[in-house]
Amino acid sequence: MTPHDDDDPTPPRVGALRARRARIEAEIAEEVRRPAPDALRLQTLKRRRLKAKDEMAGVLRTLSRPDQRPAA
């Protein structure tokens, strides 16, 4: 039995992507609170956040289509 088999049907990859996205959100919030936020850094962070979101959506989409699941 793997750690995610208990009550949580979320695969570890999705959990890792959610954690990454939360860290990026915290970095964005921290940057915005600075007296002079770095616009380039904010843009980079927002792109990373979007990439994580897109990856997570792709994983979830694959899991919701049984015919597209990778072979175990």
C-alpha positions as CSV (number, residue, x, y, z in Angstrom):
1,M,0.0,0.0,0.0
2,T,1.3,3.4,-0.9
3,P,1.0,6.5,1.3
4,H,-1.8,8.1,-0.8
5,D,-4.0,5.0,-0.8
6,D,-5.6,5.7,2.6
7,D,-8.4,8.2,2.5
8,D,-6.8,10.6,0.0
9,P,-7.3,9.7,-3.6
10,T,-5.0,12.5,-4.8
11,P,-1.9,11.2,-6.4
12,P,1.5,12.4,-4.9
13,R,2.3,14.3,-8.1
14,V,-0.8,16.5,-7.6
15,G,0.0,17.1,-4.0
16,A,3.6,18.1,-4.9
17,L,2.2,20.5,-7.5
18,R,-0.2,22.0,-5.0
19,A,2.6,22.5,-2.5
20,R,4.8,24.1,-5.2
21,R,1.9,26.4,-6.2
22,A,1.4,27.4,-2.5
23,R,5.1,28.2,-2.1
24,I,5.0,30.4,-5.3
25,E,1.8,32.1,-4.0
26,A,3.7,32.9,-0.7
27,E,6.6,34.3,-2.7
28,I,4.3,36.5,-4.8
29,A,2.6,37.8,-1.6
30,E,6.0,38.6,-0.1
31,E,7.2,40.4,-3.2
32,V,4.0,42.5,-3.4
33,R,4.4,43.6,0.2
34,R,7.9,45.0,-0.5
35,P,8.1,48.8,-0.7
36,A,9.2,48.6,-4.4
37,P,8.1,45.2,-5.8
38,D,10.3,43.8,-8.6
39,A,7.9,43.7,-11.6
40,L,10.2,41.2,-13.5
41,R,10.3,38.8,-10.4
42,L,6.5,39.1,-10.1
43,Q,6.0,38.2,-13.7
44,T,8.4,35.2,-13.4
45,L,6.6,34.0,-10.3
46,K,3.2,34.3,-11.9
47,R,4.4,32.3,-14.9
48,R,5.7,29.6,-12.6
49,R,2.4,29.5,-10.7
50,L,0.5,29.2,-14.0
51,K,2.8,26.4,-15.2
52,A,2.2,24.5,-12.0
53,K,-1.5,25.0,-12.4
54,D,-1.4,23.7,-16.0
55,E,0.7,20.7,-15.0
56,M,-1.8,19.9,-12.2
57,A,-4.7,20.2,-14.6
58,G,-3.0,17.8,-17.1
59,V,-2.4,15.2,-14.4
60,L,-6.0,15.4,-13.2
61,R,-7.3,15.3,-16.7
62,T,-5.3,12.1,-17.4
63,L,-6.6,10.5,-14.2
64,S,-10.2,11.3,-15.1
65,R,-9.8,9.5,-18.5
66,P,-9.2,5.8,-17.8
67,D,-8.2,5.2,-21.4
68,Q,-5.4,7.7,-21.1
69,R,-3.8,6.5,-17.8
70,P,-0.2,5.5,-18.0
71,A,0.4,1.7,-17.7
72,A,1.3,0.7,-14.1
